[in-house]
């Protein structure tokens, strides 16, 4: 049985490593390369556990985690847009499986050190790839084999992450356990030196990232130093300890945090301008306001898993100040504040549950630390073995991460979910003591709570494993086809992309995005073949209709349905689709632009004018779209003058 347990732990480590390499995006697709190994580990652990289930986790924190994840699952199953809700289910489910495996089964010293070693390796990989990007290869990405490149609009230094904010989120979680081990654990001097080097690499990643949220890393330094100062000060004065060395370490930590903060601020000022680092929030204020509006629709239970994606569009209009990348307007998708998104999507119940869950883990960890520091110690470190150091490092990392979550969407990034879950598991069960260092005997035994937790974890993991293969294949074909579509420059590329979307839809028929892009590929092919364009437009309508059945409040799907119906002169049907597009996407300049075209097609240029004017003011000056809209506005005004109709005042002009 020990051999099977070793295999299960190897699968778990491999899953954590691959999730750290590939699960850095906000979509589930790359997570398929790592998460199934974590699920398989849970199934193998239970299948081969026999009667020797270990598990001394604290019941209250583990129960709070179970209730919180259960609420996520319930609100996902009762949500209309299944594809969006399942994203949250897979992320939360993977985190829960990793949590209970670490809290119940993988609690031996060598297992905990192995996980920390994987984090150290990931930190160094991020530093290496980040320096490669900084040296002139900004789009370098570990997902090159499916054609996925890192968006160069973000900061140049991102490592394995497409977004430097999420890089900093991982560093906040993974670096502080290493720092705590280096400072306050009885480890070999070589291991201590390696931990310091890896922590310095993490600091370098944060400083080079030009992420303002990365300054939360300093919160972790302060939290770690503050906790250790309080614990050291609270010890009896008669106990033997090296206070001078301890205070020197604490002072060094604070100086390191201050120095890193100064350097990071200078790098940020080089990007945003001196004195302008925090002058604006890149549209976050508006995102937060719309999350509050969404929450007010259903204060207690929320509007459903991942529903912020379309409610944000619903509450936005053309007067809203918005974020643009390369002159392209960007939909928020996430609230850029995990606490507000939990409130909006899962209601007060969800927010209370997550706060209670975090406080229960912190309370359990602080109680453990107080007991640990209440015994006689003969070593200059504060703790006799690795457990106290890991707990303090986990608390410090989670403090910094919680602060960063108030300005970003860290909990929709796979590796950050898994890493945070593992740290919470360490707080719930600090692990077995190291007899060689502490002299504390290891208690063996079986607890009902641990056994039930493992059985439930294996059941969840098995469900995820069974449901995953067809979705993984669908995501693979979809991602590759999107890259083919976006780079196509002729009929052959569009037909190739459409064939790929057909394979994706066959594997995963529940993903509305597949049908959306498939319809777009058909429309592009129709433009290339005027003689048979009608057939391809009809195919596009069929695909759009299938997609909007799966995702009813999708404004762009409705807009292109209206546009396609216009092309076939089915104007009445087009009008109904444009009504849906305006209801859910009133803030989109593209929706107003295409709706204005529809009104011109139906001989209503006076009604089209306000929509053209409103859309034009959302395009940058001297752009082709703005000039095209200006020509359409001139036409509408000429038609209004010719028919002596009064020109309406553009009500939506910002």
VOVODO-800158 format. One record per residue (C-alpha): x negated, y, z; residue in one letter. Coordinates in steps of 0.1 Angstrom, whole numbers, plus 5000, padded with zeros to 4 digits. Layout:
BEGIN
px	py	pz	type
X	Y	Z	A .
...
! end
This chain:
BEGIN
px	py	pz	type
5000	5000	5000	X .
4971	5024	5007	X .
4960	5020	4971	X .
4995	5031	4959	X .
4994	5060	4983	X .
4961	5071	4968	X .
4975	5069	4933	X .
5006	5089	4944	X .
4983	5116	4959	X .
4962	5116	4928	X .
4993	5122	4907	X .
5003	5150	4931	X .
4968	5167	4928	X .
4969	5164	4890	X .
5004	5179	4890	X .
4993	5208	4911	X .
4962	5214	4889	X .
4981	5212	4856	X .
5009	5234	4870	X .
4982	5259	4879	X .
4968	5258	4844	X .
5000	5258	4824	X .
5028	5267	4847	X .
5019	5304	4847	X .
5048	5316	4825	X .
5083	5326	4835	X .
5099	5299	4814	X .
5100	5262	4822	X .
5085	5250	4790	X .
5048	5249	4801	X .
5058	5235	4835	X .
5067	5202	4818	X .
5029	5196	4815	X .
5025	5194	4853	X .
5057	5192	4873	X .
5067	5156	4862	X .
5035	5144	4879	X .
5046	5159	4912	X .
5080	5143	4908	X .
5065	5109	4899	X .
5043	5112	4930	X .
5074	5115	4952	X .
5091	5085	4937	X .
5059	5064	4940	X .
5054	5074	4977	X .
5089	5062	4987	X .
5088	5031	4965	X .
5056	5020	4982	X .
5059	5034	5017	X .
5072	5003	5034	X .
5076	5008	5071	X .
5047	5032	5076	X .
5064	5066	5069	X .
5044	5093	5086	X .
5061	5125	5093	X .
5057	5149	5122	X .
5071	5180	5105	X .
5091	5205	5125	X .
5128	5197	5120	X .
5141	5233	5121	X .
5119	5247	5093	X .
5124	5216	5072	X .
5161	5218	5077	X .
5162	5255	5068	X .
5143	5248	5036	X .
5168	5220	5027	X .
5198	5243	5032	X .
5183	5271	5012	X .
5174	5248	4982	X .
5208	5233	4985	X .
5225	5267	4981	X .
5204	5274	4950	X .
5216	5241	4936	X .
5252	5248	4944	X .
5252	5282	4929	X .
5235	5268	4898	X .
5261	5241	4894	X .
5289	5266	4897	X .
5274	5290	4872	X .
5287	5295	4837	X .
5255	5298	4818	X .
5240	5263	4824	X .
5207	5268	4806	X .
5198	5298	4827	X .
5209	5282	4860	X .
5188	5251	4852	X .
5157	5272	4851	X .
5162	5281	4888	X .
5170	5244	4896	X .
5138	5231	4880	X .
5116	5257	4897	X .
5133	5253	4931	X .
5134	5215	4928	X .
5097	5213	4920	X .
5089	5235	4949	X .
5111	5214	4973	X .
5095	5182	4962	X .
5060	5196	4967	X .
5070	5210	5001	X .
5084	5177	5015	X .
5055	5156	5001	X .
5030	5179	5019	X .
5050	5183	5050	X .
5058	5146	5055	X .
5033	5124	5037	X .
5001	5142	5026	X .
4991	5155	5060	X .
4956	5139	5065	X .
4925	5161	5066	X .
4910	5149	5034	X .
4943	5154	5016	X .
4947	5190	5028	X .
4911	5198	5018	X .
4917	5182	4984	X .
4947	5206	4977	X .
4926	5236	4989	X .
4898	5225	4966	X .
4923	5224	4936	X .
4932	5260	4945	X .
4896	5270	4945	X .
4891	5254	4911	X .
4920	5273	4897	X .
4907	5306	4911	X .
4874	5300	4894	X .
4892	5290	4861	X .
4912	5322	4863	X .
4880	5342	4868	X .
4862	5326	4839	X .
4891	5330	4814	X .
4897	5365	4826	X .
4861	5375	4820	X .
4864	5359	4785	X .
4895	5380	4779	X .
4878	5411	4792	X .
4849	5405	4768	X .
4871	5410	4738	X .
4895	5381	4736	X .
4925	5395	4753	X .
4951	5371	4738	X .
4932	5340	4749	X .
4957	5315	4765	X .
4956	5279	4778	X .
4987	5273	4757	X .
4968	5277	4724	X .
4978	5242	4713	X .
5014	5253	4709	X .
5005	5286	4694	X .
5013	5306	4725	X .
4991	5336	4729	X .
4988	5360	4758	X .
5006	5393	4751	X .
4979	5420	4747	X .
5003	5447	4759	X .
4996	5437	4794	X .
4963	5443	4812	X .
4933	5428	4795	X .
4922	5406	4825	X .
4949	5380	4832	X .
4931	5346	4834	X .
4955	5317	4829	X .
4985	5340	4834	X .
5001	5361	4807	X .
5009	5388	4833	X .
4983	5402	4856	X .
5009	5408	4883	X .
5015	5371	4886	X .
4977	5364	4886	X .
4975	5385	4917	X .
5005	5367	4933	X .
4986	5334	4929	X .
4954	5349	4944	X .
4974	5362	4974	X .
4987	5327	4981	X .
4956	5306	4973	X .
4926	5327	4985	X .
4934	5333	5021	X .
4934	5296	5032	X .
4898	5294	5018	X .
4888	5326	5036	X .
4902	5313	5069	X .
4884	5280	5065	X .
4851	5299	5059	X .
4855	5321	5089	X .
4872	5301	5116	X .
4869	5264	5110	X .
4842	5239	5119	X .
4830	5230	5084	X .
4796	5225	5069	X .
4776	5256	5061	X .
4776	5247	5024	X .
4814	5244	5024	X .
4816	5277	5042	X .
4794	5293	5015	X .
4815	5279	4987	X .
4847	5292	5003	X .
4832	5327	5005	X .
4821	5326	4969	X .
4856	5315	4957	X .
4872	5342	4979	X .
4849	5368	4963	X .
4860	5354	4929	X .
4897	5359	4939	X .
4889	5395	4950	X .
4873	5401	4916	X .
4903	5388	4898	X .
4926	5412	4918	X .
4903	5442	4912	X .
4900	5436	4875	X .
4937	5428	4869	X .
4948	5465	4870	X .
4979	5453	4888	X .
4993	5478	4912	X .
5011	5450	4930	X .
4977	5433	4935	X .
4970	5459	4962	X .
4993	5437	4984	X .
4962	5415	4986	X .
4949	5439	5011	X .
4980	5433	5032	X .
4968	5397	5035	X .
4934	5407	5047	X .
4949	5430	5074	X .
4974	5403	5084	X .
4947	5376	5088	X .
4925	5399	5107	X .
4953	5411	5129	X .
4966	5376	5137	X .
4931	5365	5147	X .
4925	5396	5168	X .
4957	5390	5187	X .
4950	5354	5192	X .
4914	5360	5204	X .
4924	5389	5227	X .
4951	5367	5243	X .
4927	5341	5254	X .
4917	5339	5291	X .
4885	5358	5298	X .
4870	5329	5317	X .
4870	5307	5286	X .
4838	5303	5267	X .
4838	5321	5234	X .
4815	5341	5212	X .
4835	5374	5212	X .
4807	5394	5196	X .
4806	5371	5166	X .
4843	5369	5163	X .
4847	5407	5163	X .
4819	5410	5138	X .
4838	5387	5114	X .
4871	5406	5120	X .
4854	5439	5113	X .
4838	5425	5082	X .
4872	5413	5069	X .
4887	5447	5074	X .
4857	5464	5056	X .
4860	5439	5028	X .
4897	5447	5024	X .
4891	5484	5024	X .
4862	5482	4999	X .
4882	5460	4976	X .
4911	5484	4978	X .
4889	5514	4969	X .
4875	5497	4939	X .
4909	5484	4928	X .
4923	5519	4931	X .
4896	5533	4909	X .
4902	5506	4882	X .
4939	5514	4884	X .
4933	5552	4880	X .
4912	5544	4849	X .
4942	5527	4834	X .
4971	5550	4846	X .
4953	5583	4851	X .
4939	5599	4882	X .
4967	5605	4907	X .
4993	5588	4886	X .
4989	5552	4897	X .
5022	5553	4917	X .
5038	5582	4898	X .
5063	5559	4882	X .
5075	5523	4887	X .
5078	5514	4850	X .
5116	5514	4851	X .
5118	5493	4883	X .
5140	5518	4901	X .
5167	5514	4875	X .
5163	5476	4876	X .
5169	5477	4914	X .
5199	5499	4910	X .
5215	5475	4886	X .
5208	5446	4909	X .
5227	5464	4937	X .
5256	5470	4913	X .
5256	5433	4904	X .
5256	5423	4940	X .
5286	5445	4947	X .
5306	5423	4923	X .
5303	5393	4947	X .
5286	5404	4980	X .
5289	5371	4998	X .
5280	5344	4973	X .
5264	5363	4945	X .
5272	5361	4908	X .
5253	5329	4901	X .
5218	5316	4894	X .
5199	5338	4869	X .
5229	5359	4862	X .
5209	5391	4866	X .
5196	5386	4830	X .
5230	5395	4815	X .
5244	5417	4843	X .
5215	5440	4839	X .
5225	5446	4803	X .
5261	5450	4813	X .
5253	5478	4837	X .
5229	5496	4814	X .
5239	5523	4789	X .
5220	5544	4764	X .
5215	5572	4789	X .
5194	5548	4811	X .
5157	5554	4811	X .
5141	5522	4800	X .
5108	5504	4795	X .
5092	5501	4760	X .
5063	5480	4748	X .
5049	5490	4714	X .
5081	5510	4708	X .
5102	5479	4714	X .
5129	5481	4741	X .
5126	5453	4767	X .
5154	5436	4785	X .
5146	5432	4822	X .
5156	5394	4825	X .
5144	5396	4862	X .
5150	5423	4888	X .
5113	5428	4895	X .
5121	5424	4931	X .
5127	5388	4943	X .
5145	5399	4974	X .
5171	5419	4954	X .
5174	5392	4928	X .
5182	5366	4955	X .
5208	5391	4969	X .
5224	5397	4935	X .
5223	5361	4922	X .
5229	5342	4955	X .
5246	5368	4976	X .
5242	5376	5013	X .
5243	5339	5021	X .
5212	5333	4999	X .
5193	5362	5013	X .
5200	5353	5049	X .
5191	5317	5042	X .
5157	5326	5027	X .
5149	5350	5056	X .
5159	5324	5082	X .
5138	5298	5064	X .
5107	5320	5064	X .
5111	5331	5100	X .
5116	5295	5111	X .
5083	5285	5095	X .
5065	5316	5109	X .
5078	5309	5144	X .
5067	5273	5142	X .
5032	5283	5130	X .
5027	5309	5156	X .
5037	5285	5183	X .
5011	5260	5170	X .
4984	5287	5170	X .
4991	5297	5206	X .
4988	5261	5217	X .
4956	5257	5197	X .
4939	5288	5212	X .
4950	5278	5247	X .
4924	5250	5251	X .
4887	5251	5260	X .
4865	5254	5229	X .
4828	5248	5227	X .
4823	5261	5192	X .
4820	5297	5182	X .
4849	5294	5158	X .
4884	5301	5171	X .
4898	5267	5162	X .
4884	5232	5168	X .
4893	5218	5134	X .
4907	5228	5100	X .
4944	5230	5110	X .
4945	5263	5128	X .
4924	5280	5100	X .
4948	5267	5073	X .
4978	5279	5093	X .
4964	5314	5097	X .
4953	5315	5061	X .
4988	5304	5049	X .
5005	5330	5071	X .
4982	5357	5057	X .
4988	5347	5021	X .
5025	5345	5025	X .
5026	5380	5041	X .
5008	5395	5011	X .
5030	5375	4987	X .
5062	5386	5004	X .
5052	5422	5001	X .
5043	5418	4964	X .
5077	5401	4958	X .
5093	5434	4966	X .
5079	5448	4934	X .
5078	5419	4910	X .
5094	5385	4902	X .
5067	5361	4915	X .
5092	5333	4924	X .
5101	5327	4888	X .
5065	5316	4880	X .
5060	5279	4883	X .
5026	5277	4899	X .
5035	5304	4925	X .
5066	5285	4935	X .
5046	5253	4940	X .
5018	5271	4959	X .
5042	5290	4982	X .
5060	5257	4989	X .
5028	5240	4999	X .
5018	5268	5022	X .
5052	5266	5039	X .
5047	5229	5043	X .
5015	5236	5061	X .
5033	5259	5085	X .
5060	5232	5091	X .
5034	5205	5096	X .
4998	5217	5102	X .
4986	5181	5096	X .
4968	5154	5114	X .
4939	5166	5136	X .
4904	5157	5126	X .
4892	5134	5154	X .
4855	5138	5145	X .
4858	5176	5152	X .
4884	5181	5178	X .
4885	5148	5197	X .
4923	5149	5196	X .
4937	5114	5190	X .
4959	5109	5159	X .
4993	5098	5169	X .
5009	5073	5146	X .
5045	5066	5143	X .
5077	5070	5123	X .
5103	5096	5126	X .
5138	5096	5112	X .
5136	5132	5100	X .
5104	5124	5080	X .
5119	5093	5065	X .
5151	5110	5055	X .
5132	5139	5040	X .
5111	5116	5019	X .
5142	5097	5007	X .
5160	5129	4997	X .
5129	5142	4980	X .
5125	5110	4960	X .
5161	5112	4949	X .
5158	5148	4937	X .
5125	5139	4920	X .
5141	5109	4902	X .
5170	5131	4889	X .
5145	5156	4876	X .
5124	5129	4860	X .
5154	5114	4843	X .
5167	5147	4830	X .
5133	5161	4819	X .
5122	5142	4788	X .
5147	5155	4763	X .
5144	5191	4776	X .
5106	5189	4775	X .
5107	5177	4738	X .
5132	5204	4730	X .
5111	5231	4746	X .
5080	5219	4728	X .
5097	5221	4693	X .
5114	5254	4702	X .
5082	5271	4713	X .
5062	5260	4682	X .
5091	5270	4659	X .
5094	5304	4675	X .
5057	5310	4667	X .
5062	5298	4631	X .
5092	5321	4628	X .
5076	5352	4642	X .
5046	5348	4619	X .
5064	5337	4587	X .
5060	5360	4557	X .
5081	5342	4532	X .
5108	5316	4525	X .
5085	5286	4533	X .
5079	5299	4568	X .
5115	5305	4575	X .
5126	5270	4563	X .
5098	5254	4583	X .
5109	5273	4614	X .
5146	5262	4608	X .
5135	5226	4605	X .
5117	5229	4638	X .
5147	5245	4655	X .
5168	5216	4642	X .
5145	5191	4660	X .
5146	5212	4691	X .
5184	5213	4691	X .
5186	5175	4685	X .
5164	5169	4716	X .
5180	5196	4738	X .
5215	5206	4725	X .
5222	5227	4756	X .
5197	5255	4751	X .
5215	5286	4735	X .
5182	5302	4726	X .
5175	5274	4701	X .
5207	5282	4682	X .
5200	5319	4683	X .
5166	5316	4667	X .
5179	5290	4643	X .
5206	5314	4631	X .
5180	5341	4627	X .
5158	5318	4606	X .
5188	5311	4584	X .
5195	5348	4579	X .
5159	5354	4569	X .
5161	5325	4545	X .
5193	5340	4530	X .
5175	5373	4523	X .
5149	5353	4503	X .
5175	5334	4482	X .
5202	5358	4470	X .
5217	5333	4447	X .
5227	5309	4476	X .
5226	5334	4504	X .
5262	5329	4513	X .
5256	5292	4523	X .
5228	5302	4546	X .
5248	5330	4562	X .
5276	5305	4569	X .
5250	5282	4585	X .
5237	5311	4606	X .
5273	5318	4618	X .
5277	5282	4628	X .
5245	5282	4648	X .
5253	5316	4665	X .
5288	5303	4674	X .
5273	5272	4690	X .
5248	5293	4709	X .
5274	5318	4722	X .
5296	5290	4734	X .
5267	5280	4757	X .
5259	5317	4766	X .
5290	5338	4763	X .
5276	5371	4775	X .
5247	5372	4751	X .
5250	5406	4733	X .
5225	5399	4706	X .
5241	5366	4696	X .
5274	5385	4693	X .
5258	5413	4674	X .
5243	5390	4648	X .
5276	5371	4645	X .
5292	5405	4637	X .
5265	5413	4613	X .
5268	5380	4595	X .
5306	5383	4593	X .
5301	5417	4577	X .
5278	5401	4551	X .
5307	5378	4542	X .
5332	5407	4543	X .
5350	5391	4573	X .
5354	5425	4589	X .
5382	5418	4614	X .
5362	5388	4628	X .
5331	5410	4629	X .
5349	5437	4649	X .
5358	5412	4676	X .
5322	5400	4679	X .
5309	5436	4681	X .
5333	5443	4709	X .
5316	5415	4729	X .
5282	5429	4719	X .
5291	5464	4732	X .
5306	5450	4764	X .
5274	5431	4774	X .
5248	5452	4756	X .
5260	5488	4756	X .
5224	5499	4765	X .
5209	5484	4734	X .
5200	5508	4706	X .
5201	5479	4681	X .
5237	5470	4691	X .
5248	5506	4684	X .
5229	5507	4652	X .
5244	5475	4638	X .
5279	5485	4651	X .
5276	5518	4632	X .
5268	5499	4601	X .
5299	5478	4606	X .
5320	5510	4609	X .
5305	5523	4577	X .
5313	5490	4559	X .
5349	5494	4571	X .
5352	5530	4557	X .
5350	5547	4591	X .
5319	5569	4589	X .
5332	5595	4613	X .
5335	5568	4640	X .
5300	5554	4631	X .
5283	5588	4636	X .
5281	5589	4675	X .
5266	5554	4675	X .
5240	5563	4649	X .
5231	5595	4668	X .
5229	5577	4701	X .
5207	5549	4687	X .
5184	5573	4669	X .
5174	5591	4701	X .
5162	5558	4715	X .
5136	5553	4687	X .
5102	5570	4687	X .
5096	5599	4665	X .
5082	5593	4630	X .
5093	5556	4631	X .
5109	5540	4601	X .
5140	5531	4621	X .
5145	5567	4631	X .
5142	5579	4596	X .
5166	5553	4584	X .
5192	5563	4610	X .
5187	5600	4601	X .
5197	5591	4565	X .
5228	5573	4578	X .
5237	5602	4600	X .
5234	5626	4570	X .
5257	5603	4550	X .
5283	5601	4577	X .
5282	5639	4581	X .
5285	5644	4543	X .
5315	5620	4543	X .
5331	5638	4572	X .
5327	5671	4554	X .
5340	5658	4522	X .
5371	5645	4538	X .
5374	5676	4560	X .
5375	5655	4591	X .
5362	5670	4623	X .
5328	5657	4633	X .
5330	5640	4667	X .
5306	5650	4695	X .
5281	5622	4702	X .
5292	5612	4737	X .
5264	5587	4742	X .
5235	5610	4733	X .
5210	5609	4761	X .
! end
